[in-house]
Amino acid sequence: MRQSQTAPEYFDEGALIRVLTAEPLDRMLDYKAPEGGCHLGAFVEVPLGPRKVIGVVWGAGKGDWDIKKVRAAYRVLDAAPMRLEMRDFLRRSADYTLTPMNAMLRLATRAPGLGDPPSMRKIYRRGPSEPERMTDARQKVLNTLAEYGDLSFRLKELAELA
């Protein structure tokens, strides 16, 4: 039976979710959905002992544990949820090759930086006031910004233009 028929597509905050991690465990773990809720297939950061690990929301939690002892997932990662087709493929591949599901997930998610927040790009633009101490270099930069309609630039671009 396809998983989409048995599990909701979205879990509200605090709802029990079943999370598959890439850690060498013989089962999936139940957690409470993080603040703001999460979708089926979402990549989440969850507590595992004293560590934080990444996992995928695989379905609704079973509720085998006392609800007071179930810990909450920390957050949903800024990555697209794993699609149902991929989850089905991993499940079928694990069954066919007799490979544990956690190892299949590890193979599928070995992307570097998966748990890192998206990178930020530092940009420079003209501020609301003039600098207290005006130098020739600062004046060139301000003139360049004014010439380009006060657009934002990276430091390297601004240095090349000024």
BAVEXTOR-314141 format. One record per atom (N, C-alpha, C): residue number from 0; atom name; x, y, z. Coordinates in steps of 0.1 Angstrom, whole numbers, plus 2048, in hexadecimal, padded with zeros to 3 digits. Example, Ala and Ser with C-alpha at 12.3 -4.5 7.8 and 13.67 -1.06 7.14 Angstrom:
2
[rec 0,'N',[884,7C7,84E]] [rec 0,'CA',[87B,7D3,84E]] [rec 0,'C',[884,7DF,84E]] [rec 1,'N',[880,7EA,847]] [rec 1,'CA',[889,7F5,847]] [rec 1,'C',[881,800,84F]] 
This chain:
162
[rec 0,'N',[808,7F4,800]] [rec 0,'CA',[800,800,800]] [rec 0,'C',[809,80C,800]] [rec 1,'N',[805,816,7F8]] [rec 1,'CA',[80D,822,7F7]] [rec 1,'C',[80C,82A,804]] [rec 2,'N',[816,831,808]] [rec 2,'CA',[817,838,815]] [rec 2,'C',[80D,844,815]] [rec 3,'N',[80B,84A,80A]] [rec 3,'CA',[803,856,809]] [rec 3,'C',[7F4,853,80D]] [rec 4,'N',[7F0,846,80C]] [rec 4,'CA',[7E3,842,810]] [rec 4,'C',[7E1,840,81F]] [rec 5,'N',[7EC,83E,826]] [rec 5,'CA',[7EB,83B,834]] [rec 5,'C',[7F0,847,83D]] [rec 6,'N',[7F7,850,838]] [rec 6,'CA',[7FD,85B,840]] [rec 6,'C',[7F8,868,83B]] [rec 7,'N',[7F6,872,844]] [rec 7,'CA',[7F2,87F,83F]] [rec 7,'C',[7FE,886,838]] [rec 8,'N',[7FB,88F,82F]] [rec 8,'CA',[806,897,828]] [rec 8,'C',[80C,8A1,831]] [rec 9,'N',[805,8A6,83B]] [rec 9,'CA',[80A,8B1,844]] [rec 9,'C',[808,8AD,852]] [rec 10,'N',[811,8B0,85B]] [rec 10,'CA',[810,8AD,869]] [rec 10,'C',[811,8BA,871]] [rec 11,'N',[806,8BD,879]] [rec 11,'CA',[806,8C9,881]] [rec 11,'C',[811,8C8,88C]] [rec 12,'N',[814,8D4,891]] [rec 12,'CA',[81E,8D5,89C]] [rec 12,'C',[81A,8CC,8A7]] [rec 13,'N',[823,8C4,8AC]] [rec 13,'CA',[820,8BB,8B7]] [rec 13,'C',[81A,8AD,8B3]] [rec 14,'N',[816,8AB,8A7]] [rec 14,'CA',[811,89E,8A2]] [rec 14,'C',[81C,894,8A2]] [rec 15,'N',[819,888,8A5]] [rec 15,'CA',[823,87D,8A4]] [rec 15,'C',[827,87A,896]] [rec 16,'N',[834,87A,894]] [rec 16,'CA',[83A,877,886]] [rec 16,'C',[844,86C,888]] [rec 17,'N',[845,864,87E]] [rec 17,'CA',[84F,859,87D]] [rec 17,'C',[85A,85E,875]] [rec 18,'N',[867,85E,87A]] [rec 18,'CA',[872,864,873]] [rec 18,'C',[87D,859,871]] [rec 19,'N',[881,858,864]] [rec 19,'CA',[88C,84F,860]] [rec 19,'C',[899,857,860]] [rec 20,'N',[8A3,852,868]] [rec 20,'CA',[8B0,859,868]] [rec 20,'C',[8BA,850,861]] [rec 21,'N',[8C5,855,85E]] [rec 21,'CA',[8D0,84E,858]] [rec 21,'C',[8D9,847,862]] [rec 22,'N',[8D5,848,86F]] [rec 22,'CA',[8DD,842,87A]] [rec 22,'C',[8DB,833,87A]] [rec 23,'N',[8E4,82B,87E]] [rec 23,'CA',[8E3,81D,87E]] [rec 23,'C',[8DA,817,889]] [rec 24,'N',[8CD,81A,887]] [rec 24,'CA',[8C3,815,890]] [rec 24,'C',[8BA,80B,888]] [rec 25,'N',[8B4,802,88F]] [rec 25,'CA',[8AC,7F8,888]] [rec 25,'C',[89D,7FC,887]] [rec 26,'N',[89A,808,889]] [rec 26,'CA',[88C,80C,888]] [rec 26,'C',[88B,81C,886]] [rec 27,'N',[87F,820,883]] [rec 27,'CA',[87C,82E,882]] [rec 27,'C',[878,833,88F]] [rec 28,'N',[87A,840,891]] [rec 28,'CA',[877,846,89F]] [rec 28,'C',[86B,850,89E]] [rec 29,'N',[864,850,8A9]] [rec 29,'CA',[859,859,8AA]] [rec 29,'C',[85D,866,8B1]] [rec 30,'N',[858,871,8AB]] [rec 30,'CA',[85B,87F,8B0]] [rec 30,'C',[84E,887,8AF]] [rec 31,'N',[84E,892,8B6]] [rec 31,'CA',[843,89C,8B4]] [rec 31,'C',[847,8A5,8A9]] [rec 32,'N',[83D,8A8,8A0]] [rec 32,'CA',[840,8B1,895]] [rec 32,'C',[846,8BF,89B]] [rec 33,'N',[84F,8C5,894]] [rec 33,'CA',[855,8D1,899]] [rec 33,'C',[84C,8DD,898]] [rec 34,'N',[850,8E8,89E]] [rec 34,'CA',[849,8F5,89D]] [rec 34,'C',[845,8F8,88F]] [rec 35,'N',[839,8FB,88C]] [rec 35,'CA',[834,8FE,87F]] [rec 35,'C',[830,8F2,877]] [rec 36,'N',[831,8E6,87D]] [rec 36,'CA',[82D,8DA,876]] [rec 36,'C',[837,8D6,86B]] [rec 37,'N',[834,8CB,864]] [rec 37,'CA',[83D,8C6,859]] [rec 37,'C',[835,8BD,84F]] [rec 38,'N',[83A,8BC,843]] [rec 38,'CA',[834,8B4,839]] [rec 38,'C',[83A,8A6,839]] [rec 39,'N',[833,89C,834]] [rec 39,'CA',[838,88F,831]] [rec 39,'C',[844,890,828]] [rec 40,'N',[84F,889,82C]] [rec 40,'CA',[85B,88A,824]] [rec 40,'C',[864,895,827]] [rec 41,'N',[860,89E,830]] [rec 41,'CA',[869,8A9,834]] [rec 41,'C',[876,8A4,83B]] [rec 42,'N',[880,8AB,838]] [rec 42,'CA',[88D,8A9,83F]] [rec 42,'C',[88C,8B1,84C]] [rec 43,'N',[88F,8AA,857]] [rec 43,'CA',[88E,8B0,864]] [rec 43,'C',[89B,8AD,86C]] [rec 44,'N',[89D,8B6,876]] [rec 44,'CA',[8A8,8B4,87F]] [rec 44,'C',[8A2,8B0,88C]] [rec 45,'N',[8A6,8A4,891]] [rec 45,'CA',[8A0,89E,89D]] [rec 45,'C',[8AB,89B,8A7]] [rec 46,'N',[8A7,89B,8B4]] [rec 46,'CA',[8B0,897,8BF]] [rec 46,'C',[8B2,887,8BF]] [rec 47,'N',[8BE,883,8C0]] [rec 47,'CA',[8C1,875,8C2]] [rec 47,'C',[8CB,874,8CD]] [rec 48,'N',[8C7,871,8D9]] [rec 48,'CA',[8D0,871,8E4]] [rec 48,'C',[8D5,880,8E6]] [rec 49,'N',[8E2,882,8E8]] [rec 49,'CA',[8E7,890,8E9]] [rec 49,'C',[8E9,897,8DC]] [rec 50,'N',[8E7,890,8D1]] [rec 50,'CA',[8EB,896,8C3]] [rec 50,'C',[8DE,89A,8BC]] [rec 51,'N',[8E1,8A2,8B2]] [rec 51,'CA',[8D6,8A6,8A8]] [rec 51,'C',[8D9,89E,89B]] [rec 52,'N',[8CF,897,896]] [rec 52,'CA',[8D1,890,889]] [rec 52,'C',[8C6,894,87F]] [rec 53,'N',[8C9,891,873]] [rec 53,'CA',[8BF,895,868]] [rec 53,'C',[8B8,888,864]] [rec 54,'N',[8AB,88A,862]] [rec 54,'CA',[8A2,87F,85E]] [rec 54,'C',[897,883,855]] [rec 55,'N',[88F,87A,850]] [rec 55,'CA',[884,87D,847]] [rec 55,'C',[877,878,84D]] [rec 56,'N',[86D,881,84D]] [rec 56,'CA',[860,87D,852]] [rec 56,'C',[85A,872,849]] [rec 57,'N',[859,866,84E]] [rec 57,'CA',[855,85B,846]] [rec 57,'C',[846,858,848]] [rec 58,'N',[83F,85E,852]] [rec 58,'CA',[831,85B,853]] [rec 58,'C',[82D,85F,861]] [rec 59,'N',[821,85B,865]] [rec 59,'CA',[81B,85E,872]] [rec 59,'C',[822,855,87C]] [rec 60,'N',[824,85A,888]] [rec 60,'CA',[82A,853,893]] [rec 60,'C',[821,847,898]] [rec 61,'N',[827,83D,89D]] [rec 61,'CA',[81F,831,8A2]] [rec 61,'C',[819,834,8B0]] [rec 62,'N',[820,83C,8B8]] [rec 62,'CA',[81B,83E,8C5]] [rec 62,'C',[81E,833,8CF]] [rec 63,'N',[829,82C,8CC]] [rec 63,'CA',[82D,820,8D5]] [rec 63,'C',[832,825,8E3]] [rec 64,'N',[836,832,8E4]] [rec 64,'CA',[83C,837,8F0]] [rec 64,'C',[832,841,8F7]] [rec 65,'N',[835,843,904]] [rec 65,'CA',[82D,84D,90B]] [rec 65,'C',[82F,85B,904]] [rec 66,'N',[824,861,901]] [rec 66,'CA',[825,86E,8FA]] [rec 66,'C',[82D,878,901]] [rec 67,'N',[82E,878,90E]] [rec 67,'CA',[836,881,916]] [rec 67,'C',[845,87F,914]] [rec 68,'N',[849,873,910]] [rec 68,'CA',[857,870,90E]] [rec 68,'C',[85C,873,900]] [rec 69,'N',[852,875,8F7]] [rec 69,'CA',[856,877,8E9]] [rec 69,'C',[85B,885,8E7]] [rec 70,'N',[867,886,8E1]] [rec 70,'CA',[86D,893,8DF]] [rec 70,'C',[869,899,8D2]] [rec 71,'N',[86A,8A6,8D1]] [rec 71,'CA',[866,8AE,8C5]] [rec 71,'C',[871,8AF,8BC]] [rec 72,'N',[86E,8AF,8AF]] [rec 72,'CA',[879,8B2,8A5]] [rec 72,'C',[87C,8C0,8A6]] [rec 73,'N',[889,8C3,8A4]] [rec 73,'CA',[88E,8D1,8A5]] [rec 73,'C',[888,8DB,89B]] [rec 74,'N',[88A,8D6,88E]] [rec 74,'CA',[886,8DF,883]] [rec 74,'C',[885,8D8,876]] [rec 75,'N',[87E,8DE,86D]] [rec 75,'CA',[87E,8D9,85F]] [rec 75,'C',[889,8DF,857]] [rec 76,'N',[891,8D8,850]] [rec 76,'CA',[89C,8DD,848]] [rec 76,'C',[897,8E4,83C]] [rec 77,'N',[89E,8EE,838]] [rec 77,'CA',[89B,8F6,82C]] [rec 77,'C',[89F,8EE,81F]] [rec 78,'N',[898,8E3,81D]] [rec 78,'CA',[89B,8DA,811]] [rec 78,'C',[88D,8D5,80D]] [rec 79,'N',[88C,8D2,800]] [rec 79,'CA',[87F,8CC,7FB]] [rec 79,'C',[87C,8BF,802]] [rec 80,'N',[870,8BC,805]] [rec 80,'CA',[86D,8AF,80B]] [rec 80,'C',[870,8A3,801]] [rec 81,'N',[873,898,807]] [rec 81,'CA',[876,88C,7FF]] [rec 81,'C',[868,887,7F9]] [rec 82,'N',[868,886,7EC]] [rec 82,'CA',[85B,882,7E5]] [rec 82,'C',[857,874,7E8]] [rec 83,'N',[84B,871,7E7]] [rec 83,'CA',[845,863,7E9]] [rec 83,'C',[84C,859,7E0]] [rec 84,'N',[84F,85D,7D4]] [rec 84,'CA',[855,854,7CA]] [rec 84,'C',[863,850,7D0]] [rec 85,'N',[86A,859,7D5]] [rec 85,'CA',[878,856,7DA]] [rec 85,'C',[877,84D,7E7]] [rec 86,'N',[86D,850,7F0]] [rec 86,'CA',[86C,848,7FC]] [rec 86,'C',[868,83A,7F8]] [rec 87,'N',[85F,838,7EE]] [rec 87,'CA',[85B,82B,7E9]] [rec 87,'C',[867,824,7E3]] [rec 88,'N',[86F,82B,7DB]] [rec 88,'CA',[87B,825,7D5]] [rec 88,'C',[885,820,7DF]] [rec 89,'N',[887,828,7EA]] [rec 89,'CA',[890,824,7F4]] [rec 89,'C',[88B,818,7FC]] [rec 90,'N',[87E,817,7FE]] [rec 90,'CA',[878,80C,805]] [rec 90,'C',[879,7FF,7FC]] [rec 91,'N',[876,800,7EF]] [rec 91,'CA',[877,7F5,7E6]] [rec 91,'C',[886,7F0,7E5]] [rec 92,'N',[88F,7FA,7E4]] [rec 92,'CA',[89D,7F6,7E3]] [rec 92,'C',[8A2,7F0,7EF]] [rec 93,'N',[89E,7F4,7FB]] [rec 93,'CA',[8A2,7EE,807]] [rec 93,'C',[89D,7E0,808]] [rec 94,'N',[890,7DE,804]] [rec 94,'CA',[88B,7D0,805]] [rec 94,'C',[892,7C7,7FB]] [rec 95,'N',[895,7CC,7EF]] [rec 95,'CA',[89B,7C4,7E5]] [rec 95,'C',[8A9,7C0,7E8]] [rec 96,'N',[8B1,7CA,7EE]] [rec 96,'CA',[8BF,7C8,7F1]] [rec 96,'C',[8C2,7C3,7FF]] [rec 97,'N',[8B7,7C2,807]] [rec 97,'CA',[8B8,7BE,815]] [rec 97,'C',[8C1,7C8,81D]] [rec 98,'N',[8BF,7D5,819]] [rec 98,'CA',[8C7,7DF,820]] [rec 98,'C',[8BE,7E7,82A]] [rec 99,'N',[8C3,7EA,836]] [rec 99,'CA',[8BB,7F1,83F]] [rec 99,'C',[8B7,7FF,83A]] [rec 100,'N',[8AB,803,83D]] [rec 100,'CA',[8A5,810,838]] [rec 100,'C',[8AF,81C,83C]] [rec 101,'N',[8B4,81B,848]] [rec 101,'CA',[8BD,827,84C]] [rec 101,'C',[8C9,828,842]] [rec 102,'N',[8CE,81C,83E]] [rec 102,'CA',[8DA,81C,835]] [rec 102,'C',[8D5,822,827]] [rec 103,'N',[8C9,81E,823]] [rec 103,'CA',[8C4,823,816]] [rec 103,'C',[8C3,832,817]] [rec 104,'N',[8BD,837,822]] [rec 104,'CA',[8BC,846,823]] [rec 104,'C',[8C9,84D,823]] [rec 105,'N',[8D3,846,82A]] [rec 105,'CA',[8E1,84C,82A]] [rec 105,'C',[8E6,84D,81C]] [rec 106,'N',[8E4,843,814]] [rec 106,'CA',[8E9,843,806]] [rec 106,'C',[8E2,84E,7FE]] [rec 107,'N',[8D5,850,801]] [rec 107,'CA',[8CD,85A,7F9]] [rec 107,'C',[8CF,869,7FD]] [rec 108,'N',[8D5,86B,809]] [rec 108,'CA',[8D6,878,80F]] [rec 108,'C',[8E4,87C,812]] [rec 109,'N',[8ED,877,80B]] [rec 109,'CA',[8FB,87B,80E]] [rec 109,'C',[900,888,808]] [rec 110,'N',[8F6,891,807]] [rec 110,'CA',[8F9,89E,801]] [rec 110,'C',[900,8A7,80C]] [rec 111,'N',[90C,8AC,809]] [rec 111,'CA',[913,8B5,813]] [rec 111,'C',[90B,8C1,815]] [rec 112,'N',[90A,8C5,822]] [rec 112,'CA',[903,8D1,826]] [rec 112,'C',[8F4,8D0,826]] [rec 113,'N',[8EE,8C4,826]] [rec 113,'CA',[8E0,8C2,826]] [rec 113,'C',[8D9,8C9,832]] [rec 114,'N',[8E0,8C8,83E]] [rec 114,'CA',[8DA,8CE,84A]] [rec 114,'C',[8DE,8DC,84C]] [rec 115,'N',[8E7,8E2,844]] [rec 115,'CA',[8EB,8F0,845]] [rec 115,'C',[8E0,8F9,840]] [rec 116,'N',[8DF,905,846]] [rec 116,'CA',[8D6,90F,841]] [rec 116,'C',[8DA,914,833]] [rec 117,'N',[8D1,919,82B]] [rec 117,'CA',[8D6,91E,81E]] [rec 117,'C',[8E0,929,820]] [rec 118,'N',[8EA,929,817]] [rec 118,'CA',[8F5,933,818]] [rec 118,'C',[8EF,941,815]] [rec 119,'N',[8F5,94A,81C]] [rec 119,'CA',[8F1,958,81A]] [rec 119,'C',[8FC,960,812]] [rec 120,'N',[8F7,969,80A]] [rec 120,'CA',[900,971,802]] [rec 120,'C',[901,97F,808]] [rec 121,'N',[90C,984,80B]] [rec 121,'CA',[90E,991,811]] [rec 121,'C',[90E,99C,806]] [rec 122,'N',[905,9A5,807]] [rec 122,'CA',[904,9B0,7FD]] [rec 122,'C',[906,9BD,803]] [rec 123,'N',[90A,9C7,7FB]] [rec 123,'CA',[90C,9D5,800]] [rec 123,'C',[904,9DE,7F8]] [rec 124,'N',[8FE,9E8,7FF]] [rec 124,'CA',[8F6,9F2,7F8]] [rec 124,'C',[8F8,9FF,800]] [rec 125,'N',[8F4,A0A,7FA]] [rec 125,'CA',[8F5,A17,800]] [rec 125,'C',[8EC,A18,80C]] [rec 126,'N',[8F1,A1D,817]] [rec 126,'CA',[8E9,A1F,823]] [rec 126,'C',[8E2,A2C,823]] [rec 127,'N',[8DA,A2F,82D]] [rec 127,'CA',[8D2,A3B,82D]] [rec 127,'C',[8DA,A48,830]] [rec 128,'N',[8E6,A47,836]] [rec 128,'CA',[8EE,A53,838]] [rec 128,'C',[8FC,A51,833]] [rec 129,'N',[903,A5C,833]] [rec 129,'CA',[911,A5C,82E]] [rec 129,'C',[91A,A58,839]] [rec 130,'N',[926,A52,836]] [rec 130,'CA',[92F,A4E,841]] [rec 130,'C',[934,A5B,848]] [rec 131,'N',[938,A59,855]] [rec 131,'CA',[93D,A65,85C]] [rec 131,'C',[94A,A6A,857]] [rec 132,'N',[952,A61,853]] [rec 132,'CA',[95F,A64,84D]] [rec 132,'C',[960,A60,83F]] [rec 133,'N',[960,A69,836]] [rec 133,'CA',[95F,A66,827]] [rec 133,'C',[96E,A65,822]] [rec 134,'N',[971,A5A,81C]] [rec 134,'CA',[97E,A58,815]] [rec 134,'C',[97C,A58,806]] [rec 135,'N',[986,A58,7FF]] [rec 135,'CA',[985,A57,7F0]] [rec 135,'C',[97F,A4A,7EC]] [rec 136,'N',[983,A3F,7F2]] [rec 136,'CA',[97E,A32,7EF]] [rec 136,'C',[96F,A31,7F2]] [rec 137,'N',[96B,A36,7FE]] [rec 137,'CA',[95D,A36,801]] [rec 137,'C',[955,A3E,7F7]] [rec 138,'N',[95A,A49,7F3]] [rec 138,'CA',[953,A52,7EA]] [rec 138,'C',[951,A4B,7DC]] [rec 139,'N',[95C,A43,7D8]] [rec 139,'CA',[95B,A3C,7CB]] [rec 139,'C',[950,A31,7CC]] [rec 140,'N',[94F,A2B,7D8]] [rec 140,'CA',[945,A20,7DA]] [rec 140,'C',[937,A26,7DA]] [rec 141,'N',[935,A32,7E1]] [rec 141,'CA',[928,A38,7E1]] [rec 141,'C',[924,A3D,7D3]] [rec 142,'N',[92E,A43,7CC]] [rec 142,'CA',[92B,A47,7BE]] [rec 142,'C',[927,A3C,7B5]] [rec 143,'N',[92E,A30,7B7]] [rec 143,'CA',[92A,A24,7AF]] [rec 143,'C',[91C,A20,7B2]] [rec 144,'N',[919,A1F,7BF]] [rec 144,'CA',[90B,A1B,7C3]] [rec 144,'C',[901,A24,7BD]] [rec 145,'N',[903,A31,7BE]] [rec 145,'CA',[8FA,A3B,7B9]] [rec 145,'C',[8F9,A3A,7A9]] [rec 146,'N',[904,A37,7A3]] [rec 146,'CA',[904,A36,794]] [rec 146,'C',[8FB,A2A,790]] [rec 147,'N',[8FB,A1F,798]] [rec 147,'CA',[8F3,A13,794]] [rec 147,'C',[8E6,A13,79B]] [rec 148,'N',[8E1,A1E,79F]] [rec 148,'CA',[8D3,A1F,7A4]] [rec 148,'C',[8D2,A18,7B2]] [rec 149,'N',[8DC,A19,7BA]] [rec 149,'CA',[8DC,A13,7C7]] [rec 149,'C',[8D8,A04,7C7]] [rec 150,'N',[8DD,9FD,7BE]] [rec 150,'CA',[8DC,9EE,7BE]] [rec 150,'C',[8E5,9E8,7C8]] [rec 151,'N',[8E2,9DB,7CB]] [rec 151,'CA',[8EB,9D4,7D5]] [rec 151,'C',[8F6,9CD,7CE]] [rec 152,'N',[901,9CC,7D4]] [rec 152,'CA',[90D,9C5,7CD]] [rec 152,'C',[914,9BD,7D8]] [rec 153,'N',[91B,9B2,7D3]] [rec 153,'CA',[924,9AB,7DB]] [rec 153,'C',[931,9B3,7DC]] [rec 154,'N',[939,9B0,7E6]] [rec 154,'CA',[945,9B8,7E8]] [rec 154,'C',[94E,9B8,7DC]] [rec 155,'N',[950,9AC,7D6]] [rec 155,'CA',[959,9AB,7CB]] [rec 155,'C',[954,9B4,7BF]] [rec 156,'N',[947,9B3,7BC]] [rec 156,'CA',[941,9BB,7B2]] [rec 156,'C',[943,9CA,7B4]] [rec 157,'N',[940,9CE,7C0]] [rec 157,'CA',[941,9DC,7C4]] [rec 157,'C',[950,9E1,7C3]] [rec 158,'N',[959,9D9,7C7]] [rec 158,'CA',[968,9DC,7C6]] [rec 158,'C',[96C,9DE,7B7]] [rec 159,'N',[967,9D5,7AF]] [rec 159,'CA',[96A,9D6,7A0]] [rec 159,'C',[964,9E2,79A]] [rec 160,'N',[958,9E6,79E]] [rec 160,'CA',[952,9F1,798]] [rec 160,'C',[957,9FF,79D]] [rec 161,'N',[95B,9FF,7A9]] [rec 161,'CA',[960,A0C,7AF]] [rec 161,'C',[96E,A10,7AC]] 
